[in-house]
Amino acid sequence: MQSGLSFLLHQDVQRIFNNFTTLFQIRIALYTPEGEEVKVGCNQDLCSYCRLIRLSAAGESACREQDCHARGKALESQSPSVYTCHAGLEEAILPLYHESTLLAFVMIGQIRTRKRVPSLPFLATEPIQQTLELQKAFEELPIKRANELSRIIELFHDLMNLITERSLIQIKHDARLGKLLSALEQSPGMFPRIEDAAALLNLSPSRLSHLLKDELNTTFTELSRSYRLSHARSRLVKSTHPIKRIALDSGFNDPRYFSRLFKREFGDSPESFRRRHLSPPG
């Protein structure tokens, strides 16, 4: 990521993005303040319609100019900037802050509210305007009614507020913490003690403790526990392994202690959580 700002992204950010895209078939992406794409729900690429629009020089430049303008409007309003893009699709963009520092922008988009491709003057001389390919690509996009889109944007706003309130996106001041968080995300049970984590970073346990407090306002115990519980929660609904094994794989040697922590964190026992999420609706 070539940007003046680096991120610490909690693993829940990707999960929230993935769920949003899966539920609404709407692309959601995180951008640096300069406009560079960092993270995308379900790693979803630009839609075929947008790629066709961008084949023309006019379409590519218009897209970039409008995105820049939308970021400016969102900064002014401190709320989602909702607009119809130059290609006739609905989009919304929202700035995210940590205290008074702009962290990133999050955009949802490529949503249609009509059945036919609108008139696009900037493509009047382009060959693609004369083909059925553009209309076919347009019809592949999700179509939303105005009231439905309004609710989706409201939910988008609430989710982004949750992300900032829980500090799931933070400025990365020290590259060593990025290395630790990546390791915890890949294998949260790898570091049962702070001494093990400190050894990975070639730091003393005391230095790592101070680093975590200064940069993330947390302790190693709290950080490790958060990653291990999130890992266990994901495994509960993605595998049929016994809960005891999931607890052990997530770094909890005592299944009863794991159950108490899980319920305190998520308001449900591991057994009830799994049953509720695996049961068919209705």
RODO-2510 file (C-alpha; in nm, 4 decimals, decimal comma):
residues 282
     n   res          X          Y          Z
     1     m     0,0000     0,0000     0,0000
     2     q     0,1735     0,3140    -0,1191
     3     s     0,0237     0,5733     0,1087
     4     g     0,1360     0,8199     0,3726
     5     l    -0,0947     0,6416     0,6158
     6     s    -0,0744     0,2773     0,7241
     7     f    -0,3547     0,0822     0,8846
     8     l    -0,4035    -0,1676     1,1602
     9     l    -0,7163    -0,3552     1,0566
    10     h    -0,8892    -0,5851     1,3011
    11     q    -0,9942    -0,9148     1,1443
    12     d    -1,3609    -0,8273     1,2103
    13     v    -1,3417    -0,5551     0,9438
    14     q    -1,3063    -0,8111     0,6660
    15     r    -1,5864    -1,0200     0,8157
    16     i    -1,8197    -0,7176     0,8271
    17     f    -1,7319    -0,6273     0,4682
    18     n    -1,7810    -0,9858     0,3489
    19     n    -2,1210    -1,0153     0,5174
    20     f    -2,2369    -0,6824     0,3757
    21     t    -2,1446    -0,7854     0,0219
    22     t    -2,2980    -1,1309     0,0592
    23     l    -2,6274    -1,0013     0,1957
    24     f    -2,6830    -0,7134    -0,0474
    25     q    -2,4665    -0,8073    -0,3488
    26     i    -2,3177    -0,4598    -0,3164
    27     r    -1,9481    -0,3864    -0,3408
    28     i    -1,7924    -0,2277    -0,0323
    29     a    -1,4321    -0,1080    -0,0271
    30     l    -1,1909     0,0723     0,2055
    31     y    -0,9677     0,3455     0,0612
    32     t    -0,6761     0,5470     0,1893
    33     p    -0,7342     0,9245     0,2209
    34     e    -0,5550     0,9539    -0,1145
    35     g    -0,8060     0,7197    -0,2792
    36     e    -0,6055     0,3961    -0,2993
    37     e    -0,8116     0,0809    -0,2511
    38     v    -0,7037    -0,1244     0,0510
    39     k    -0,9712    -0,3809     0,1374
    40     v    -1,2813    -0,5099    -0,0423
    41     g    -1,5735    -0,7225     0,0750
    42     c    -1,5409    -1,0783    -0,0611
    43     n    -1,2492    -0,9465    -0,2715
    44     q    -1,5117    -0,8449    -0,5267
    45     d    -1,3747    -0,6800    -0,8381
    46     l    -1,5353    -0,3882    -1,0213
    47     c    -1,8509    -0,4986    -1,2004
    48     s    -1,8443    -0,5749    -1,5740
    49     y    -2,0484    -0,2615    -1,6440
    50     c    -1,7935    -0,0340    -1,4741
    51     r    -1,5038    -0,2064    -1,6480
    52     l    -1,6709    -0,1473    -1,9841
    53     i    -1,7319     0,2187    -1,8976
    54     r    -1,3668     0,2585    -1,8002
    55     l    -1,2483     0,1222    -2,1342
    56     s    -1,3014     0,4721    -2,2712
    57     a    -1,0660     0,7527    -2,1758
    58     a    -1,3643     0,9746    -2,0954
    59     g    -1,5190     0,7121    -1,8691
    60     e    -1,1976     0,6482    -1,6761
    61     s    -1,1226     1,0163    -1,6114
    62     a    -1,4846     1,0968    -1,5236
    63     c    -1,4885     0,8141    -1,2700
    64     r    -1,1741     0,9344    -1,0938
    65     e    -1,2876     1,2962    -1,0902
    66     q    -1,6269     1,2076    -0,9459
    67     d    -1,4764     0,9837    -0,6761
    68     c    -1,2485     1,2697    -0,5718
    69     h    -1,5429     1,5104    -0,5633
    70     a    -1,7502     1,2651    -0,3561
    71     r    -1,4704     1,2294    -0,1006
    72     g    -1,4652     1,6065    -0,0634
    73     k    -1,8423     1,6244    -0,0124
    74     a    -1,8274     1,3470     0,2472
    75     l    -1,5564     1,5345     0,4384
    76     e    -1,7728     1,8470     0,4421
    77     s    -2,0850     1,6716     0,5691
    78     q    -1,9166     1,4154     0,7988
    79     s    -2,1857     1,1722     0,6812
    80     p    -2,2392     0,9433     0,3839
    81     s    -2,2231     1,1329     0,0559
    82     v    -2,4876     0,9638    -0,1613
    83     y    -2,4848     1,0349    -0,5332
    84     t    -2,5561     0,9041    -0,8812
    85     c    -2,2269     0,8445    -1,0562
    86     h    -2,1473     0,9518    -1,4124
    87     a    -2,2419     0,6018    -1,5354
    88     g    -2,5890     0,6160    -1,3791
    89     l    -2,5234     0,4005    -1,0711
    90     e    -2,5916     0,4849    -0,7070
    91     e    -2,2964     0,5085    -0,4683
    92     a    -2,2228     0,6305    -0,1152
    93     i    -1,8936     0,7218     0,0492
    94     l    -1,8122     0,7921     0,4137
    95     p    -1,4939     0,9141     0,5882
    96     l    -1,3672     0,7250     0,8939
    97     y    -1,1796     0,9008     1,1730
    98     h    -0,9666     0,8028     1,4688
    99     e    -1,0075     1,0911     1,7131
   100     s    -0,9444     1,3884     1,4795
   101     t    -0,7301     1,2020     1,2247
   102     l    -0,8804     1,0942     0,8933
   103     l    -0,8134     0,7215     0,8631
   104     a    -0,9861     0,6180     0,5445
   105     f    -1,2918     0,6311     0,3243
   106     v    -1,5391     0,3486     0,2800
   107     m    -1,7478     0,3301    -0,0362
   108     i    -2,0447     0,1190    -0,1364
   109     g    -2,1622     0,1246    -0,4897
   110     q    -2,2382    -0,0050    -0,8333
   111     i    -2,6097    -0,0159    -0,7512
   112     r    -2,8757     0,0357    -1,0176
   113     t    -3,2238     0,1740    -0,9587
   114     r    -3,3479     0,1506    -1,3180
   115     k    -3,3889    -0,1217    -1,5798
   116     r    -3,2173     0,0408    -1,8767
   117     v    -2,8771     0,2004    -1,9189
   118     p    -2,9219     0,5775    -1,8879
   119     s    -2,8116     0,8145    -2,1592
   120     l    -2,4373     0,8697    -2,1236
   121     p    -2,3272     1,1674    -2,3359
   122     f    -1,9585     1,1110    -2,2709
   123     l    -1,9874     0,7725    -2,4497
   124     a    -2,1728     0,9075    -2,7519
   125     t    -1,8785     0,8511    -2,9853
   126     e    -1,7631     0,5241    -2,8295
   127     p    -1,8337     0,1943    -3,0148
   128     i    -1,9485     0,0275    -2,6923
   129     q    -2,2506     0,2599    -2,6805
   130     q    -2,3833     0,0870    -2,9924
   131     t    -2,3670    -0,2698    -2,8545
   132     l    -2,5893    -0,4852    -2,6366
   133     e    -2,2914    -0,5763    -2,4190
   134     l    -2,3277    -0,2658    -2,2053
   135     q    -2,6988    -0,3279    -2,1381
   136     k    -2,6313    -0,6910    -2,0499
   137     a    -2,3592    -0,5908    -1,8035
   138     f    -2,5914    -0,3262    -1,6576
   139     e    -2,8646    -0,5848    -1,5956
   140     e    -2,6211    -0,8054    -1,4016
   141     l    -2,6005    -0,5403    -1,1289
   142     p    -2,8262    -0,5573    -0,8200
   143     i    -3,1347    -0,3401    -0,8557
   144     k    -3,2743    -0,1698    -0,5448
   145     r    -3,5879     0,0327    -0,4831
   146     a    -3,5407     0,3816    -0,3378
   147     n    -3,6691     0,2907     0,0106
   148     e    -3,4598    -0,0265     0,0173
   149     l    -3,1472     0,1636    -0,0842
   150     s    -3,2145     0,4215     0,1866
   151     r    -3,2205     0,1491     0,4533
   152     i    -2,9035    -0,0100     0,3183
   153     i    -2,7200     0,3236     0,3353
   154     e    -2,8465     0,3762     0,6899
   155     l    -2,7155     0,0320     0,7891
   156     f    -2,3856     0,1059     0,6136
   157     h    -2,3520     0,4236     0,8210
   158     d    -2,4269     0,2365     1,1455
   159     l    -2,1751    -0,0374     1,0671
   160     m    -1,9007     0,2143     0,9938
   161     n    -1,9778     0,3945     1,3210
   162     l    -1,9417     0,0604     1,4976
   163     i    -1,6047     0,0028     1,3325
   164     t    -1,4719     0,3400     1,4486
   165     e    -1,6237     0,3178     1,7978
   166     r    -1,4599    -0,0207     1,8525
   167     s    -1,1316     0,1071     1,7019
   168     l    -1,1261    -0,1757     1,4488
   169     i    -0,9238     0,0496     1,2184
   170     q    -0,6280     0,2368     1,3611
   171     i    -0,3194     0,4169     1,2419
   172     k    -0,0190     0,1903     1,2401
   173     h     0,2730     0,3735     1,3968
   174     d     0,5034     0,0758     1,4446
   175     a     0,5568    -0,1903     1,1779
   176     r     0,6338    -0,4499     1,4438
   177     l     0,2766    -0,4399     1,5667
   178     g     0,1561    -0,5072     1,2143
   179     k     0,3718    -0,8206     1,2110
   180     l     0,2290    -0,9338     1,5448
   181     l    -0,1331    -0,8722     1,4430
   182     s    -0,0833    -1,0608     1,1169
   183     a     0,0607    -1,3561     1,3092
   184     l    -0,2267    -1,3499     1,5586
   185     e    -0,4811    -1,3410     1,2782
   186     q    -0,3227    -1,6393     1,1044
   187     s    -0,2732    -1,8471     1,4195
   188     p    -0,4130    -1,6841     1,7352
   189     g    -0,3056    -1,9708     1,9615
   190     m     0,0573    -1,9473     1,8532
   191     f     0,1605    -1,7144     2,1370
   192     p     0,0328    -1,8405     2,4730
   193     r     0,2586    -1,5960     2,6592
   194     i     0,3800    -1,2454     2,5951
   195     e     0,7349    -1,3829     2,6021
   196     d     0,6588    -1,5858     2,2880
   197     a     0,5173    -1,2836     2,1052
   198     a     0,8070    -1,0649     2,2148
   199     a     1,0554    -1,3197     2,0798
   200     l     0,8878    -1,3000     1,7362
   201     l     0,9550    -0,9253     1,7303
   202     n     1,2988    -0,9431     1,8932
   203     l     1,1697    -0,7338     2,1829
   204     s     1,1683    -0,7792     2,5561
   205     p     0,8279    -0,8588     2,7108
   206     s     0,8423    -0,5253     2,8917
   207     r     0,9074    -0,3327     2,5689
   208     l     0,6220    -0,5104     2,3913
   209     s     0,3867    -0,4307     2,6793
   210     h     0,4712    -0,0620     2,6573
   211     l     0,4357    -0,0669     2,2786
   212     l     0,0886    -0,2199     2,2964
   213     k    -0,0197     0,0278     2,5611
   214     d     0,1159     0,3298     2,3762
   215     e    -0,0011     0,2352     2,0263
   216     l    -0,3213     0,0336     2,0821
   217     n    -0,4136     0,1121     2,4423
   218     t    -0,4379    -0,2566     2,5251
   219     t    -0,2462    -0,5373     2,6912
   220     f    -0,1117    -0,8504     2,5304
   221     t    -0,3592    -1,0609     2,7273
   222     e    -0,6558    -0,8575     2,6017
   223     l    -0,5278    -0,8513     2,2436
   224     s    -0,4541    -1,2233     2,2307
   225     r    -0,7847    -1,3131     2,3928
   226     s    -0,9770    -1,1034     2,1402
   227     y    -0,8132    -1,2759     1,8448
   228     r    -0,8551    -1,6227     1,9974
   229     l    -1,2241    -1,5672     2,0715
   230     s    -1,2887    -1,4325     1,7210
   231     h    -1,1100    -1,7341     1,5757
   232     a    -1,3195    -1,9698     1,7880
   233     r    -1,6425    -1,7931     1,6927
   234     s    -1,5624    -1,8370     1,3241
   235     r    -1,4725    -2,2043     1,3687
   236     l    -1,7964    -2,2774     1,5554
   237     v    -2,0054    -2,2095     1,2459
   238     k    -1,7571    -2,3204     0,9814
   239     s    -1,6641    -2,6618     1,1178
   240     t    -1,8283    -2,9584     1,2895
   241     h    -1,5374    -3,0163     1,5267
   242     p    -1,6231    -3,0623     1,8950
   243     i    -1,6226    -2,7419     2,0972
   244     k    -1,3417    -2,8740     2,3159
   245     r    -1,1178    -2,9133     2,0111
   246     i    -1,2085    -2,5667     1,8817
   247     a    -1,1180    -2,4226     2,2230
   248     l    -0,7805    -2,5995     2,2169
   249     d    -0,7095    -2,4968     1,8564
   250     s    -0,7869    -2,1375     1,9536
   251     g    -0,5380    -2,1414     2,2397
   252     f    -0,7709    -2,2200     2,5336
   253     n    -0,6531    -2,5216     2,7311
   254     d    -0,9532    -2,5162     2,9659
   255     p    -1,2848    -2,5582     2,7774
   256     r    -1,4884    -2,4360     3,0764
   257     y    -1,2821    -2,1190     3,1004
   258     f    -1,3247    -2,0747     2,7246
   259     s    -1,7031    -2,1075     2,7576
   260     r    -1,7161    -1,8439     3,0318
   261     l    -1,5074    -1,5997     2,8288
   262     f    -1,7070    -1,6648     2,5134
   263     k    -2,0380    -1,5969     2,6859
   264     r    -1,9051    -1,2826     2,8494
   265     e    -1,7786    -1,1527     2,5140
   266     f    -2,0656    -1,2530     2,2853
   267     g    -2,3600    -1,2953     2,5232
   268     d    -2,4107    -1,6601     2,4342
   269     s    -2,2486    -1,9927     2,5210
   270     p    -2,0477    -2,1640     2,2453
   271     e    -2,3119    -2,4381     2,2272
   272     s    -2,6016    -2,1941     2,1905
   273     f    -2,4083    -1,9771     1,9460
   274     r    -2,3358    -2,2731     1,7203
   275     r    -2,6917    -2,4056     1,7436
   276     r    -2,8419    -2,0659     1,6637
   277     h    -2,6191    -2,0035     1,3628
   278     l    -2,6444    -2,3526     1,2196
   279     s    -3,0217    -2,3867     1,2589
   280     p    -3,2215    -2,3206     0,9405
   281     p    -3,4307    -2,0017     0,9522
   282     g    -3,7941    -2,0395     1,0649
***
